[in-house]
Amino acid sequence: MTNESKTGSRIYRYFNKRLHLDSLREFASRKKVPSHKHSAVYYTGGITLFLFIIQVCSGILLLMYYKGSAETAFESVRYIMSEVQFGWLIRDIHSWSANLMILFAFLHMFSVYFTKAYRFPRELTWLSGMMLLVLSMGFGFSGYLLPWNELAFFATKVGTDMAGAVPLIGEPLLKLLRGSEDVTGATLSRFFGIHVAILPGLFMIFLSFHLILIQRQGISEPVSWEKLPPEKKKYTPFFPNFIMKDISLWLVILAGVAALSVFFPWELGTKADPFAPAPQGIKPEWYFLFMYQTLKFIPAHVIGIEGEVFGIMAFAIGAILWTFVPFFDNDKRKERVSRFFNYAGIIIVVYVVILTVLGHYLE
């Protein structure tokens, strides 16, 4: 045995006596992951988690130089991009990983939906995952304003106007987000606090709960396996096989984020001027585009209700129904119900994709 291996053994024994690492190794060695033709969907959750880790690391680095006020925010971001060594790269990595995190969160949600992995006993796993998706979109929405440039300023105004159209709670919600009637420096300060303190705290609570549930319940098996005999079911050991593949994908994702940051950098634009007229073509971020475009297509009044209010109410009801789908589709024997939710999911995916594309290209 070499000196390095002896040293490694001593270090392991030291921590094992205090943390009982042997029990963790035993648990990991017994944990299995179903292996089938759709096994790739199991990696979407891990990729989302890795992108969140990139967000945290790059965000801490940016926080060392960023100043969250209307007078200094734009200048501090410009300083990061032009004066801080590799500051432009860290900022672009933060921006690209934020968008990719939301994209993979959506992919993970739809993969769980279509594989029926939300059924008993995983209802709470689905609910905590939905909360993580909402918080991820909150990260994107609050962080978009922080550079305090023209595009972010007016896009935030559009986004908060949509929140203000919510029946009953719209006006107080609008004032809570903006800190006043309009988007001002107070809005920037609030969004900064939400982005770096409130959302990370909530996210870590739900993420911990989500990961504990996954470890306790294991990874769900496909519905088609219910009729298969045990000898025909194939599994991959979680450690080291599955985890090594997961880490390999993380490296690919990291390389992809770095490449996007280098070849497609995020421009800073011009500093926000609250008194300037809104430029043409201002839109919210891409993950809100399908809602934004839908509201544009709705007539001024629908069954006596203002069109925008009607659209917001429809989206709110749809989101609630989607969140509680495990309690509607919870019986494996009801194939008609299961098919209905499959078709509904396909229609929703197609609708979101089409409206997002239309929202991107239409003025």
TILO-634135 format. One record per residue (C-alpha): residue number from 1; residue in three letters; z, y, x. Coordinates in steps of 0.25 Angstrom, whole numbers, plus 5000, padded with zeros to 4 digits. Layout:
<pts>
+-----+------+------+------+------+
| pos | code |    Z |    Y |    X |
+-----+------+------+------+------+
| NUM |  ALA |    Z |    Y |    X |
...
+-----+------+------+------+------+
</pts>
This chain:
<pts>
+-----+------+------+------+------+
| pos | code |    Z |    Y |    X |
+-----+------+------+------+------+
|   1 |  MET | 5000 | 5000 | 5000 |
|   2 |  THR | 4996 | 5014 | 5006 |
|   3 |  ASN | 5005 | 5025 | 5007 |
|   4 |  GLU | 4998 | 5033 | 4996 |
|   5 |  SER | 5000 | 5021 | 4986 |
|   6 |  LYS | 5015 | 5020 | 4990 |
|   7 |  THR | 5017 | 5034 | 4987 |
|   8 |  GLY | 5010 | 5033 | 4974 |
|   9 |  SER | 5019 | 5021 | 4970 |
|  10 |  ARG | 5031 | 5029 | 4973 |
|  11 |  ILE | 5027 | 5041 | 4965 |
|  12 |  TYR | 5023 | 5032 | 4953 |
|  13 |  ARG | 5037 | 5024 | 4954 |
|  14 |  TYR | 5044 | 5038 | 4955 |
|  15 |  PHE | 5037 | 5043 | 4942 |
|  16 |  ASN | 5037 | 5029 | 4935 |
|  17 |  LYS | 5053 | 5028 | 4936 |
|  18 |  ARG | 5054 | 5042 | 4929 |
|  19 |  LEU | 5042 | 5042 | 4919 |
|  20 |  HIS | 5040 | 5027 | 4917 |
|  21 |  LEU | 5025 | 5027 | 4920 |
|  22 |  ASP | 5024 | 5012 | 4919 |
|  23 |  SER | 5026 | 5013 | 4904 |
|  24 |  LEU | 5014 | 5023 | 4904 |
|  25 |  ARG | 5005 | 5014 | 4912 |
|  26 |  GLU | 5008 | 5002 | 4903 |
|  27 |  PHE | 5005 | 5010 | 4891 |
|  28 |  ALA | 4992 | 5015 | 4897 |
|  29 |  SER | 4988 | 5001 | 4901 |
|  30 |  ARG | 4990 | 4996 | 4887 |
|  31 |  LYS | 4983 | 5007 | 4880 |
|  32 |  LYS | 4968 | 5004 | 4876 |
|  33 |  VAL | 4956 | 5012 | 4871 |
|  34 |  PRO | 4946 | 5006 | 4861 |
|  35 |  SER | 4933 | 5003 | 4868 |
|  36 |  HIS | 4921 | 5005 | 4859 |
|  37 |  LYS | 4907 | 5012 | 4858 |
|  38 |  HIS | 4914 | 5025 | 4853 |
|  39 |  SER | 4925 | 5025 | 4864 |
|  40 |  ALA | 4920 | 5038 | 4869 |
|  41 |  VAL | 4927 | 5046 | 4858 |
|  42 |  TYR | 4940 | 5042 | 4864 |
|  43 |  TYR | 4937 | 5051 | 4876 |
|  44 |  THR | 4935 | 5064 | 4868 |
|  45 |  GLY | 4950 | 5066 | 4866 |
|  46 |  GLY | 4953 | 5065 | 4881 |
|  47 |  ILE | 4942 | 5074 | 4884 |
|  48 |  THR | 4948 | 5085 | 4874 |
|  49 |  LEU | 4961 | 5083 | 4881 |
|  50 |  PHE | 4955 | 5085 | 4895 |
|  51 |  LEU | 4948 | 5098 | 4891 |
|  52 |  PHE | 4961 | 5103 | 4885 |
|  53 |  ILE | 4967 | 5100 | 4899 |
|  54 |  ILE | 4956 | 5108 | 4905 |
|  55 |  GLN | 4959 | 5119 | 4896 |
|  56 |  VAL | 4974 | 5119 | 4900 |
|  57 |  CYS | 4971 | 5119 | 4915 |
|  58 |  SER | 4960 | 5130 | 4914 |
|  59 |  GLY | 4968 | 5138 | 4904 |
|  60 |  ILE | 4980 | 5139 | 4913 |
|  61 |  LEU | 4971 | 5144 | 4925 |
|  62 |  LEU | 4965 | 5154 | 4916 |
|  63 |  LEU | 4978 | 5159 | 4911 |
|  64 |  MET | 4982 | 5163 | 4925 |
|  65 |  TYR | 4972 | 5174 | 4924 |
|  66 |  TYR | 4970 | 5177 | 4910 |
|  67 |  LYS | 4976 | 5189 | 4903 |
|  68 |  GLY | 4977 | 5188 | 4888 |
|  69 |  SER | 4975 | 5202 | 4883 |
|  70 |  ALA | 4963 | 5210 | 4877 |
|  71 |  GLU | 4964 | 5220 | 4889 |
|  72 |  THR | 4964 | 5209 | 4900 |
|  73 |  ALA | 4959 | 5196 | 4894 |
|  74 |  PHE | 4944 | 5198 | 4897 |
|  75 |  GLU | 4946 | 5204 | 4911 |
|  76 |  SER | 4955 | 5192 | 4914 |
|  77 |  VAL | 4945 | 5182 | 4910 |
|  78 |  ARG | 4934 | 5190 | 4918 |
|  79 |  TYR | 4943 | 5190 | 4930 |
|  80 |  ILE | 4945 | 5174 | 4929 |
|  81 |  MET | 4930 | 5172 | 4928 |
|  82 |  SER | 4926 | 5182 | 4940 |
|  83 |  GLU | 4938 | 5183 | 4949 |
|  84 |  VAL | 4947 | 5170 | 4948 |
|  85 |  GLN | 4942 | 5159 | 4957 |
|  86 |  PHE | 4935 | 5149 | 4947 |
|  87 |  GLY | 4941 | 5157 | 4936 |
|  88 |  TRP | 4927 | 5157 | 4929 |
|  89 |  LEU | 4927 | 5141 | 4930 |
|  90 |  ILE | 4941 | 5139 | 4924 |
|  91 |  ARG | 4938 | 5149 | 4912 |
|  92 |  ASP | 4925 | 5141 | 4909 |
|  93 |  ILE | 4931 | 5128 | 4910 |
|  94 |  HIS | 4942 | 5133 | 4901 |
|  95 |  SER | 4931 | 5138 | 4891 |
|  96 |  TRP | 4922 | 5125 | 4892 |
|  97 |  SER | 4934 | 5116 | 4891 |
|  98 |  ALA | 4939 | 5123 | 4878 |
|  99 |  ASN | 4926 | 5121 | 4871 |
| 100 |  LEU | 4925 | 5107 | 4876 |
| 101 |  MET | 4939 | 5103 | 4872 |
| 102 |  ILE | 4936 | 5108 | 4857 |
| 103 |  LEU | 4923 | 5100 | 4857 |
| 104 |  PHE | 4929 | 5087 | 4862 |
| 105 |  ALA | 4941 | 5089 | 4852 |
| 106 |  PHE | 4931 | 5089 | 4841 |
| 107 |  LEU | 4924 | 5077 | 4847 |
| 108 |  HIS | 4937 | 5070 | 4848 |
| 109 |  MET | 4941 | 5074 | 4833 |
| 110 |  PHE | 4927 | 5069 | 4828 |
| 111 |  SER | 4928 | 5056 | 4836 |
| 112 |  VAL | 4942 | 5053 | 4831 |
| 113 |  TYR | 4937 | 5056 | 4817 |
| 114 |  PHE | 4925 | 5047 | 4817 |
| 115 |  THR | 4932 | 5035 | 4824 |
| 116 |  LYS | 4943 | 5036 | 4813 |
| 117 |  ALA | 4954 | 5038 | 4824 |
| 118 |  TYR | 4962 | 5047 | 4815 |
| 119 |  ARG | 4966 | 5035 | 4805 |
| 120 |  PHE | 4980 | 5029 | 4805 |
| 121 |  PRO | 4988 | 5030 | 4814 |
| 122 |  ARG | 4981 | 5042 | 4820 |
| 123 |  GLU | 4982 | 5053 | 4810 |
| 124 |  LEU | 4991 | 5061 | 4818 |
| 125 |  THR | 4982 | 5060 | 4830 |
| 126 |  TRP | 4971 | 5066 | 4822 |
| 127 |  LEU | 4980 | 5077 | 4817 |
| 128 |  SER | 4985 | 5081 | 4830 |
| 129 |  GLY | 4970 | 5080 | 4836 |
| 130 |  MET | 4966 | 5090 | 4825 |
| 131 |  MET | 4977 | 5099 | 4829 |
| 132 |  LEU | 4972 | 5098 | 4843 |
| 133 |  LEU | 4958 | 5102 | 4839 |
| 134 |  VAL | 4962 | 5114 | 4831 |
| 135 |  LEU | 4971 | 5118 | 4843 |
| 136 |  SER | 4959 | 5116 | 4852 |
| 137 |  MET | 4950 | 5125 | 4844 |
| 138 |  GLY | 4962 | 5135 | 4844 |
| 139 |  PHE | 4961 | 5135 | 4859 |
| 140 |  GLY | 4946 | 5138 | 4859 |
| 141 |  PHE | 4948 | 5149 | 4848 |
| 142 |  SER | 4960 | 5156 | 4855 |
| 143 |  GLY | 4954 | 5155 | 4869 |
| 144 |  TYR | 4941 | 5160 | 4865 |
| 145 |  LEU | 4946 | 5174 | 4864 |
| 146 |  LEU | 4954 | 5175 | 4877 |
| 147 |  PRO | 4943 | 5180 | 4886 |
| 148 |  TRP | 4942 | 5192 | 4876 |
| 149 |  ASN | 4927 | 5194 | 4877 |
| 150 |  GLU | 4918 | 5199 | 4866 |
| 151 |  LEU | 4913 | 5185 | 4861 |
| 152 |  ALA | 4927 | 5179 | 4860 |
| 153 |  PHE | 4933 | 5192 | 4853 |
| 154 |  PHE | 4923 | 5191 | 4842 |
| 155 |  ALA | 4923 | 5176 | 4841 |
| 156 |  THR | 4938 | 5176 | 4839 |
| 157 |  LYS | 4936 | 5187 | 4829 |
| 158 |  VAL | 4926 | 5178 | 4821 |
| 159 |  GLY | 4936 | 5166 | 4823 |
| 160 |  THR | 4948 | 5173 | 4818 |
| 161 |  ASP | 4940 | 5179 | 4806 |
| 162 |  MET | 4938 | 5165 | 4802 |
| 163 |  ALA | 4953 | 5162 | 4803 |
| 164 |  GLY | 4955 | 5174 | 4795 |
| 165 |  ALA | 4947 | 5169 | 4783 |
| 166 |  VAL | 4956 | 5157 | 4781 |
| 167 |  PRO | 4962 | 5159 | 4767 |
| 168 |  LEU | 4976 | 5163 | 4765 |
| 169 |  ILE | 4980 | 5163 | 4780 |
| 170 |  GLY | 4968 | 5169 | 4786 |
| 171 |  GLU | 4973 | 5183 | 4787 |
| 172 |  PRO | 4986 | 5180 | 4794 |
| 173 |  LEU | 4979 | 5170 | 4802 |
| 174 |  LEU | 4969 | 5180 | 4807 |
| 175 |  LYS | 4981 | 5190 | 4811 |
| 176 |  LEU | 4988 | 5179 | 4818 |
| 177 |  LEU | 4976 | 5175 | 4826 |
| 178 |  ARG | 4972 | 5190 | 4829 |
| 179 |  GLY | 4985 | 5197 | 4829 |
| 180 |  SER | 4979 | 5208 | 4821 |
| 181 |  GLU | 4967 | 5210 | 4812 |
| 182 |  ASP | 4957 | 5210 | 4823 |
| 183 |  VAL | 4955 | 5202 | 4836 |
| 184 |  THR | 4962 | 5211 | 4846 |
| 185 |  GLY | 4970 | 5209 | 4859 |
| 186 |  ALA | 4981 | 5203 | 4851 |
| 187 |  THR | 4972 | 5192 | 4846 |
| 188 |  LEU | 4969 | 5189 | 4861 |
| 189 |  SER | 4984 | 5188 | 4864 |
| 190 |  ARG | 4986 | 5179 | 4853 |
| 191 |  PHE | 4975 | 5170 | 4856 |
| 192 |  PHE | 4979 | 5170 | 4871 |
| 193 |  GLY | 4993 | 5165 | 4867 |
| 194 |  ILE | 4988 | 5155 | 4857 |
| 195 |  HIS | 4978 | 5150 | 4867 |
| 196 |  VAL | 4988 | 5148 | 4879 |
| 197 |  ALA | 5001 | 5145 | 4872 |
| 198 |  ILE | 5001 | 5141 | 4857 |
| 199 |  LEU | 4989 | 5132 | 4857 |
| 200 |  PRO | 4992 | 5125 | 4870 |
| 201 |  GLY | 5006 | 5122 | 4865 |
| 202 |  LEU | 5001 | 5117 | 4852 |
| 203 |  PHE | 4990 | 5109 | 4858 |
| 204 |  MET | 4999 | 5102 | 4868 |
| 205 |  ILE | 5008 | 5098 | 4856 |
| 206 |  PHE | 4997 | 5091 | 4848 |
| 207 |  LEU | 4990 | 5086 | 4860 |
| 208 |  SER | 5003 | 5078 | 4864 |
| 209 |  PHE | 5005 | 5073 | 4850 |
| 210 |  HIS | 4990 | 5069 | 4850 |
| 211 |  LEU | 4991 | 5061 | 4863 |
| 212 |  ILE | 5004 | 5054 | 4860 |
| 213 |  LEU | 4998 | 5049 | 4847 |
| 214 |  ILE | 4985 | 5044 | 4854 |
| 215 |  GLN | 4994 | 5037 | 4864 |
| 216 |  ARG | 5003 | 5031 | 4853 |
| 217 |  GLN | 4992 | 5027 | 4844 |
| 218 |  GLY | 4981 | 5023 | 4854 |
| 219 |  ILE | 4966 | 5026 | 4853 |
| 220 |  SER | 4960 | 5022 | 4839 |
| 221 |  GLU | 4951 | 5010 | 4838 |
| 222 |  PRO | 4937 | 5012 | 4831 |
| 223 |  VAL | 4937 | 5009 | 4816 |
| 224 |  SER | 4926 | 4998 | 4819 |
| 225 |  TRP | 4937 | 4990 | 4827 |
| 226 |  GLU | 4945 | 4987 | 4815 |
| 227 |  LYS | 4937 | 4975 | 4812 |
| 228 |  LEU | 4935 | 4970 | 4826 |
| 229 |  PRO | 4943 | 4958 | 4831 |
| 230 |  PRO | 4953 | 4962 | 4843 |
| 231 |  GLU | 4945 | 4955 | 4853 |
| 232 |  LYS | 4933 | 4964 | 4851 |
| 233 |  LYS | 4940 | 4977 | 4853 |
| 234 |  LYS | 4938 | 4983 | 4867 |
| 235 |  TYR | 4948 | 4992 | 4873 |
| 236 |  THR | 4948 | 5001 | 4886 |
| 237 |  PRO | 4962 | 5002 | 4893 |
| 238 |  PHE | 4967 | 5017 | 4892 |
| 239 |  PHE | 4972 | 5017 | 4906 |
| 240 |  PRO | 4964 | 5017 | 4915 |
| 241 |  ASN | 4951 | 5015 | 4909 |
| 242 |  PHE | 4951 | 5025 | 4897 |
| 243 |  ILE | 4958 | 5035 | 4904 |
| 244 |  MET | 4949 | 5035 | 4917 |
| 245 |  LYS | 4937 | 5036 | 4908 |
| 246 |  ASP | 4944 | 5048 | 4901 |
| 247 |  ILE | 4947 | 5055 | 4914 |
| 248 |  SER | 4933 | 5053 | 4919 |
| 249 |  LEU | 4928 | 5060 | 4906 |
| 250 |  TRP | 4937 | 5071 | 4909 |
| 251 |  LEU | 4931 | 5073 | 4922 |
| 252 |  VAL | 4917 | 5073 | 4916 |
| 253 |  ILE | 4922 | 5084 | 4906 |
| 254 |  LEU | 4928 | 5092 | 4917 |
| 255 |  ALA | 4915 | 5092 | 4924 |
| 256 |  GLY | 4908 | 5096 | 4911 |
| 257 |  VAL | 4917 | 5107 | 4909 |
| 258 |  ALA | 4916 | 5112 | 4923 |
| 259 |  ALA | 4900 | 5111 | 4922 |
| 260 |  LEU | 4900 | 5119 | 4909 |
| 261 |  SER | 4909 | 5130 | 4915 |
| 262 |  VAL | 4900 | 5131 | 4927 |
| 263 |  PHE | 4886 | 5131 | 4920 |
| 264 |  PHE | 4890 | 5137 | 4907 |
| 265 |  PRO | 4901 | 5147 | 4910 |
| 266 |  TRP | 4908 | 5155 | 4899 |
| 267 |  GLU | 4904 | 5170 | 4899 |
| 268 |  LEU | 4915 | 5180 | 4897 |
| 269 |  GLY | 4907 | 5191 | 4890 |
| 270 |  THR | 4912 | 5205 | 4887 |
| 271 |  LYS | 4926 | 5209 | 4884 |
| 272 |  ALA | 4929 | 5210 | 4869 |
| 273 |  ASP | 4929 | 5223 | 4862 |
| 274 |  PRO | 4936 | 5223 | 4849 |
| 275 |  PHE | 4928 | 5236 | 4845 |
| 276 |  ALA | 4914 | 5230 | 4848 |
| 277 |  PRO | 4905 | 5224 | 4837 |
| 278 |  ALA | 4905 | 5209 | 4837 |
| 279 |  PRO | 4892 | 5204 | 4845 |
| 280 |  GLN | 4882 | 5196 | 4837 |
| 281 |  GLY | 4884 | 5180 | 4836 |
| 282 |  ILE | 4899 | 5180 | 4838 |
| 283 |  LYS | 4904 | 5166 | 4834 |
| 284 |  PRO | 4917 | 5158 | 4836 |
| 285 |  GLU | 4918 | 5146 | 4846 |
| 286 |  TRP | 4909 | 5134 | 4843 |
| 287 |  TYR | 4920 | 5125 | 4837 |
| 288 |  PHE | 4921 | 5136 | 4826 |
| 289 |  LEU | 4906 | 5138 | 4824 |
| 290 |  PHE | 4904 | 5128 | 4813 |
| 291 |  MET | 4915 | 5135 | 4805 |
| 292 |  TYR | 4909 | 5149 | 4808 |
| 293 |  GLN | 4895 | 5145 | 4804 |
| 294 |  THR | 4900 | 5138 | 4791 |
| 295 |  LEU | 4907 | 5151 | 4787 |
| 296 |  LYS | 4894 | 5158 | 4790 |
| 297 |  PHE | 4886 | 5149 | 4780 |
| 298 |  ILE | 4896 | 5150 | 4769 |
| 299 |  PRO | 4892 | 5160 | 4758 |
| 300 |  ALA | 4901 | 5172 | 4756 |
| 301 |  HIS | 4908 | 5166 | 4744 |
| 302 |  VAL | 4910 | 5152 | 4740 |
| 303 |  ILE | 4916 | 5148 | 4726 |
| 304 |  GLY | 4922 | 5162 | 4726 |
| 305 |  ILE | 4928 | 5161 | 4740 |
| 306 |  GLU | 4924 | 5169 | 4752 |
| 307 |  GLY | 4914 | 5160 | 4760 |
| 308 |  GLU | 4922 | 5162 | 4773 |
| 309 |  VAL | 4935 | 5158 | 4766 |
| 310 |  PHE | 4929 | 5146 | 4760 |
| 311 |  GLY | 4923 | 5141 | 4773 |
| 312 |  ILE | 4937 | 5143 | 4780 |
| 313 |  MET | 4944 | 5135 | 4768 |
| 314 |  ALA | 4933 | 5124 | 4769 |
| 315 |  PHE | 4935 | 5122 | 4784 |
| 316 |  ALA | 4951 | 5122 | 4782 |
| 317 |  ILE | 4950 | 5111 | 4772 |
| 318 |  GLY | 4940 | 5103 | 4780 |
| 319 |  ALA | 4949 | 5104 | 4792 |
| 320 |  ILE | 4961 | 5100 | 4785 |
| 321 |  LEU | 4953 | 5088 | 4779 |
| 322 |  TRP | 4948 | 5084 | 4793 |
| 323 |  THR | 4962 | 5085 | 4799 |
| 324 |  PHE | 4968 | 5075 | 4789 |
| 325 |  VAL | 4956 | 5066 | 4788 |
| 326 |  PRO | 4965 | 5054 | 4794 |
| 327 |  PHE | 4973 | 5055 | 4780 |
| 328 |  PHE | 4960 | 5054 | 4772 |
| 329 |  ASP | 4953 | 5043 | 4780 |
| 330 |  ASN | 4965 | 5034 | 4784 |
| 331 |  ASP | 4961 | 5021 | 4777 |
| 332 |  LYS | 4952 | 5011 | 4785 |
| 333 |  ARG | 4948 | 5003 | 4773 |
| 334 |  LYS | 4942 | 5015 | 4766 |
| 335 |  GLU | 4928 | 5015 | 4772 |
| 336 |  ARG | 4922 | 5025 | 4762 |
| 337 |  VAL | 4932 | 5035 | 4766 |
| 338 |  SER | 4930 | 5033 | 4781 |
| 339 |  ARG | 4915 | 5034 | 4779 |
| 340 |  PHE | 4917 | 5047 | 4772 |
| 341 |  PHE | 4925 | 5053 | 4783 |
| 342 |  ASN | 4914 | 5048 | 4793 |
| 343 |  TYR | 4903 | 5055 | 4785 |
| 344 |  ALA | 4912 | 5068 | 4784 |
| 345 |  GLY | 4915 | 5068 | 4798 |
| 346 |  ILE | 4900 | 5067 | 4802 |
| 347 |  ILE | 4896 | 5078 | 4792 |
| 348 |  ILE | 4907 | 5087 | 4798 |
| 349 |  VAL | 4902 | 5085 | 4813 |
| 350 |  VAL | 4888 | 5088 | 4809 |
| 351 |  TYR | 4892 | 5100 | 4801 |
| 352 |  VAL | 4901 | 5105 | 4813 |
| 353 |  VAL | 4890 | 5103 | 4823 |
| 354 |  ILE | 4879 | 5109 | 4814 |
| 355 |  LEU | 4887 | 5122 | 4811 |
| 356 |  THR | 4891 | 5124 | 4825 |
| 357 |  VAL | 4877 | 5123 | 4830 |
| 358 |  LEU | 4873 | 5133 | 4819 |
| 359 |  GLY | 4885 | 5142 | 4822 |
| 360 |  HIS | 4880 | 5142 | 4836 |
| 361 |  TYR | 4866 | 5146 | 4834 |
| 362 |  LEU | 4866 | 5154 | 4821 |
| 363 |  GLU | 4870 | 5169 | 4821 |
+-----+------+------+------+------+
</pts>
